[in-house]
Amino acid sequence: MTSHVHAFDAREGGSLRISLTYDAPTGTGKTTARTDTYHGRFVRLVPNKQVVEVDEFETTDPALRGEMTITITLIDADGGTDLLAVHDGLPPGVSATDNELGWRLALDKLAALVEAG
């Protein structure tokens, strides 16, 4: 999967728009067969502590519509930092299991990148 950042205004009230494109045309995209595009806004930004954003998929499918709130909290831990990501308001057409798997895979890649220095 690749990412294209169309807009990213990282301030409270600032907006973002991002497209995630699958390497293969799986037909699982929410915006097109290969792409999930979403837009949103930053609700709360606390430096080195927390990011709260509200996002919505760009789709014609009513089962995939609706605002989702994502809260990412950084917590001091012994020898590092723990990251807690909470995703509220997932649209009914999105599998909670698939969403959790996607988050786990992304966070595993982030951890590997950070640990590699």
C-alpha positions, -999 to 999 in steps of 0.1 A, spaced: 0 0 0 12 35 -7 0 68 7 -5 102 -10 -10 132 13 -31 158 -6 -34 182 24 -21 182 59 -25 213 81 -13 200 115 -29 225 139 -61 223 159 -89 230 134 -65 222 105 -76 198 78 -61 167 62 -68 146 31 -50 113 24 -53 85 -2 -41 50 6 -37 29 -25 -35 -9 -24 -7 -25 -46 -31 -49 -62 -67 -41 -74 -84 -62 -47 -118 -45 -49 -116 -37 -12 -111 0 -15 -137 23 -1 -133 51 -26 -123 31 -57 -114 -6 -62 -78 2 -51 -80 33 -30 -93 46 3 -94 84 3 -104 102 35 -105 137 47 -107 151 82 -97 177 107 -75 179 138 -96 184 169 -69 183 195 -31 184 194 -11 182 226 26 181 217 43 148 227 11 136 242 -20 133 221 -36 137 186 -73 136 181 -87 137 146 -121 132 130 -120 116 96 -145 105 70 -141 82 39 -148 97 5 -173 72 -8 -207 68 -23 -214 37 -2 -237 47 27 -223 18 48 -189 34 47 -199 69 55 -198 88 87 -173 106 109 -148 85 128 -128 98 157 -92 86 161 -74 93 193 -36 86 195 -21 90 230 16 87 238 24 73 272 58 73 289 70 37 295 100 21 310 127 27 284 104 41 257 70 52 248 37 33 245 12 43 218 -25 39 225 -47 43 194 -85 43 198 -108 44 168 -144 53 176 -173 55 152 -162 30 127 -188 29 99 -209 -3 98 -194 -13 64 -159 -15 79 -149 -48 96 -136 -40 131 -113 -71 128 -99 -58 95 -95 -23 109 -76 -36 139 -54 -57 117 -46 -27 95 -37 -6 126 -15 -34 140 4 -39 108 9 -1 104 21 3 141 44 -27 137 60 -10 107 63 23 127 79 4 156 104 -12 133 113 21 117 117 39 151 138 10 166 161 10 135 169 46 143 
